[in-house]
Amino acid sequence: MRKYNKKSNISGSIIKEARISKNMSREELSNKLQLMGINVERTFIYKVESENKILKDFELIAICKILEIDYKKLENELEEI
């Protein structure tokens, strides 16, 4: 598995911050993803937020849509690498 600085993704901390700011549990986020047709459990969210899980593009887009994460924030995170 490819990693950067021992991380599988660079968006996990942004996702966690956005989820907490919306007072949403991992279970609630996984339920919203399931309603969009993306079958994931709360453990998936935990692994993403811990930067131990690679995200597929459609998963990242759906999470950003649910949590109202601006793609520019992800781009800024990438620029810091």
MDAnalysis code that builds the backbone (N, CA, C; Angstrom):
import MDAnalysis as mda
import numpy as np

u = mda.Universe.empty(243, n_residues=81, atom_resindex=np.repeat(np.arange(81), 3), trajectory=True)
u.add_TopologyAttr("name", ["N", "CA", "C"] * 81)
u.add_TopologyAttr("resid", np.arange(1, 82))
u.add_TopologyAttr("resname", ["MET", "ARG", "LYS", "TYR", "ASN", "LYS", "LYS", "SER", "ASN", "ILE", "SER", "GLY", "SER", "ILE", "ILE", "LYS", "GLU", "ALA", "ARG", "ILE", "SER", "LYS", "ASN", "MET", "SER", "ARG", "GLU", "GLU", "LEU", "SER", "ASN", "LYS", "LEU", "GLN", "LEU", "MET", "GLY", "ILE", "ASN", "VAL", "GLU", "ARG", "THR", "PHE", "ILE", "TYR", "LYS", "VAL", "GLU", "SER", "GLU", "ASN", "LYS", "ILE", "LEU", "LYS", "ASP", "PHE", "GLU", "LEU", "ILE", "ALA", "ILE", "CYS", "LYS", "ILE", "LEU", "GLU", "ILE", "ASP", "TYR", "LYS", "LYS", "LEU", "GLU", "ASN", "GLU", "LEU", "GLU", "GLU", "ILE"])
u.atoms.positions = np.array([
    [0.832, -1.172, 0.000],
    [0.000, 0.000, 0.000],
    [0.881, 1.241, 0.000],
    [0.577, 2.157, -0.885],
    [1.350, 3.394, -0.952],
    [0.955, 4.323, 0.188],
    [1.952, 4.984, 0.743],
    [1.708, 5.920, 1.836],
    [2.602, 7.128, 1.682],
    [2.196, 8.221, 2.298],
    [2.988, 9.419, 2.350],
    [3.119, 9.798, 3.815],
    [4.348, 9.875, 4.295],
    [4.588, 10.157, 5.718],
    [3.784, 9.231, 6.627],
    [3.738, 7.964, 6.256],
    [3.042, 6.916, 7.011],
    [1.525, 7.100, 7.043],
    [0.981, 7.877, 6.121],
    [-0.453, 8.104, 6.043],
    [-0.992, 7.537, 4.734],
    [-2.196, 6.968, 4.800],
    [-2.850, 6.461, 3.594],
    [-3.664, 7.530, 2.892],
    [-3.972, 8.624, 3.597],
    [-4.667, 9.755, 2.992],
    [-4.288, 11.030, 3.730],
    [-4.516, 12.161, 3.097],
    [-4.217, 13.445, 3.748],
    [-5.490, 14.193, 4.115],
    [-6.645, 13.597, 3.864],
    [-7.913, 14.281, 4.117],
    [-8.579, 13.864, 5.419],
    [-8.060, 12.863, 6.080],
    [-8.696, 12.344, 7.294],
    [-8.899, 13.368, 8.385],
    [-7.884, 14.180, 8.637],
    [-8.008, 15.179, 9.701],
    [-9.024, 16.259, 9.331],
    [-9.107, 16.606, 8.058],
    [-10.093, 17.595, 7.606],
    [-11.500, 17.029, 7.762],
    [-11.667, 15.776, 7.408],
    [-12.968, 15.113, 7.534],
    [-13.389, 15.051, 9.000],
    [-12.472, 14.659, 9.857],
    [-12.788, 14.558, 11.284],
    [-13.178, 15.920, 11.847],
    [-12.421, 16.939, 11.514],
    [-12.699, 18.300, 11.993],
    [-14.087, 18.760, 11.534],
    [-14.406, 18.520, 10.279],
    [-15.703, 18.934, 9.739],
    [-16.843, 18.148, 10.380],
    [-16.657, 16.861, 10.574],
    [-17.689, 16.023, 11.184],
    [-17.972, 16.473, 12.614],
    [-16.921, 16.710, 13.378],
    [-17.082, 17.146, 14.770],
    [-17.728, 18.529, 14.835],
    [-17.343, 19.423, 13.931],
    [-17.920, 20.773, 13.937],
    [-19.414, 20.749, 13.646],
    [-19.885, 19.705, 12.972],
    [-21.314, 19.555, 12.681],
    [-22.014, 18.683, 13.719],
    [-21.284, 18.344, 14.795],
    [-21.836, 17.490, 15.861],
    [-22.430, 16.196, 15.302],
    [-21.718, 15.606, 14.345],
    [-22.172, 14.383, 13.693],
    [-21.307, 13.223, 14.161],
    [-21.929, 12.130, 14.492],
    [-21.167, 10.941, 14.892],
    [-20.682, 10.199, 13.649],
    [-19.742, 9.300, 13.853],
    [-19.276, 8.471, 12.731],
    [-20.421, 7.623, 12.197],
    [-21.262, 7.158, 13.097],
    [-22.430, 6.353, 12.713],
    [-23.365, 7.169, 11.816],
    [-23.609, 8.421, 12.180],
    [-24.484, 9.281, 11.371],
    [-23.883, 9.527, 9.992],
    [-22.580, 9.762, 9.938],
    [-21.929, 9.977, 8.648],
    [-22.001, 8.716, 7.792],
    [-21.741, 7.572, 8.386],
    [-21.807, 6.328, 7.603],
    [-23.240, 6.067, 7.125],
    [-24.244, 6.407, 7.952],
    [-25.647, 6.246, 7.526],
    [-25.969, 7.150, 6.345],
    [-25.488, 8.391, 6.368],
    [-25.729, 9.319, 5.263],
    [-25.047, 8.822, 3.978],
    [-23.854, 8.259, 4.126],
    [-23.170, 7.688, 2.957],
    [-23.955, 6.504, 2.409],
    [-24.485, 5.681, 3.300],
    [-25.281, 4.534, 2.857],
    [-26.528, 4.982, 2.094],
    [-27.137, 6.079, 2.541],
    [-28.305, 6.610, 1.826],
    [-27.939, 7.081, 0.421],
    [-26.664, 7.413, 0.223],
    [-26.179, 7.818, -1.107],
    [-25.720, 6.610, -1.928],
    [-25.853, 5.415, -1.361],
    [-25.472, 4.201, -2.075],
    [-24.041, 3.762, -1.847],
    [-23.378, 4.354, -0.856],
    [-21.996, 3.995, -0.539],
    [-22.023, 3.206, 0.767],
    [-21.857, 1.909, 0.661],
    [-22.020, 1.018, 1.804],
    [-20.752, 0.970, 2.648],
    [-20.740, 1.759, 3.717],
    [-19.616, 1.777, 4.647],
    [-20.145, 1.733, 6.080],
    [-19.305, 1.294, 6.978],
    [-19.629, 1.250, 8.401],
    [-18.885, 2.363, 9.123],
    [-19.208, 2.574, 10.391],
    [-18.542, 3.619, 11.170],
    [-17.059, 3.332, 11.343],
    [-16.671, 2.051, 11.322],
    [-15.245, 1.711, 11.431],
    [-14.469, 2.229, 10.214],
    [-15.126, 2.281, 9.071],
    [-14.515, 2.840, 7.867],
    [-14.190, 4.310, 8.110],
    [-15.149, 5.049, 8.683],
    [-14.949, 6.476, 8.970],
    [-13.788, 6.652, 9.936],
    [-13.734, 5.809, 10.954],
    [-12.638, 5.874, 11.928],
    [-11.284, 5.695, 11.233],
    [-11.194, 4.703, 10.361],
    [-9.936, 4.431, 9.657],
    [-9.552, 5.576, 8.724],
    [-10.544, 6.184, 8.078],
    [-10.281, 7.337, 7.208],
    [-9.755, 8.493, 8.041],
    [-10.442, 8.792, 9.139],
    [-10.042, 9.912, 9.996],
    [-8.679, 9.684, 10.640],
    [-8.335, 8.427, 10.861],
    [-7.023, 8.087, 11.430],
    [-5.939, 8.054, 10.354],
    [-6.343, 8.341, 9.127],
    [-5.450, 8.365, 7.965],
    [-4.818, 7.001, 7.693],
    [-5.589, 5.945, 8.002],
    [-5.140, 4.570, 7.783],
    [-5.926, 3.868, 6.683],
    [-6.754, 4.609, 5.958],
    [-7.585, 4.023, 4.916],
    [-7.516, 4.893, 3.667],
    [-7.311, 4.263, 2.541],
    [-7.321, 4.977, 1.270],
    [-8.771, 5.218, 0.866],
    [-9.055, 6.439, 0.454],
    [-10.395, 6.802, -0.002],
    [-10.490, 6.701, -1.511],
    [-11.599, 6.188, -1.987],
    [-11.883, 6.231, -3.420],
    [-12.426, 7.618, -3.719],
    [-12.279, 8.050, -4.960],
    [-12.701, 9.401, -5.319],
    [-14.173, 9.651, -5.014],
    [-15.051, 8.698, -5.319],
    [-16.478, 8.904, -5.074],
    [-16.785, 8.956, -3.580],
    [-16.006, 8.255, -2.758],
    [-16.202, 8.323, -1.307],
    [-15.824, 9.705, -0.791],
    [-14.697, 10.208, -1.253],
    [-14.243, 11.531, -0.828],
    [-15.226, 12.614, -1.253],
    [-15.705, 12.548, -2.477],
    [-16.659, 13.546, -2.971],
    [-17.947, 13.498, -2.154],
    [-18.447, 12.306, -1.866],
    [-19.678, 12.168, -1.082],
    [-19.491, 12.706, 0.335],
    [-18.377, 12.393, 0.955],
    [-18.099, 12.885, 2.307],
    [-18.016, 14.409, 2.296],
    [-17.332, 14.962, 1.313],
    [-17.222, 16.425, 1.208],
    [-18.596, 17.056, 1.025],
    [-19.440, 16.422, 0.250],
    [-20.784, 16.943, 0.022],
    [-21.594, 16.917, 1.319],
    [-21.556, 15.808, 2.028],
    [-22.312, 15.666, 3.281],
    [-21.825, 16.660, 4.325],
    [-20.517, 16.784, 4.469],
    [-19.942, 17.636, 5.511],
    [-19.700, 19.066, 5.057],
    [-20.053, 19.358, 3.798],
    [-19.871, 20.692, 3.210],
    [-18.420, 21.149, 3.303],
    [-17.513, 20.246, 2.935],
    [-16.082, 20.552, 2.907],
    [-15.750, 21.153, 1.552],
    [-15.117, 22.304, 1.563],
    [-14.693, 22.970, 0.341],
    [-13.473, 22.235, -0.214],
    [-13.517, 21.907, -1.482],
    [-12.398, 21.203, -2.112],
    [-11.100, 21.994, -2.020],
    [-11.207, 23.318, -1.924],
    [-10.008, 24.156, -1.786],
    [-9.248, 23.803, -0.513],
    [-9.978, 23.426, 0.540],
    [-9.332, 23.049, 1.790],
    [-8.464, 21.808, 1.578],
    [-8.953, 20.881, 0.777],
    [-8.169, 19.685, 0.454],
    [-6.969, 20.065, -0.396],
    [-7.196, 20.970, -1.325],
    [-6.100, 21.421, -2.191],
    [-5.021, 22.095, -1.351],
    [-5.413, 22.915, -0.379],
    [-4.442, 23.579, 0.492],
    [-3.635, 22.563, 1.290],
    [-4.284, 21.490, 1.721],
    [-3.600, 20.426, 2.453],
    [-2.550, 19.766, 1.550],
    [-2.884, 19.592, 0.303],
    [-1.972, 18.985, -0.651],
    [-0.778, 19.900, -0.915],
    [-1.022, 21.185, -0.941],
    [0.075, 22.140, -1.192],
    [1.080, 22.157, -0.065],
    [0.673, 21.760, 1.135],
    [1.569, 21.749, 2.283],
    [2.536, 20.567, 2.259],
    [2.287, 19.639, 1.355],
    [3.154, 18.454, 1.257],
    [4.457, 18.839, 0.601],
])
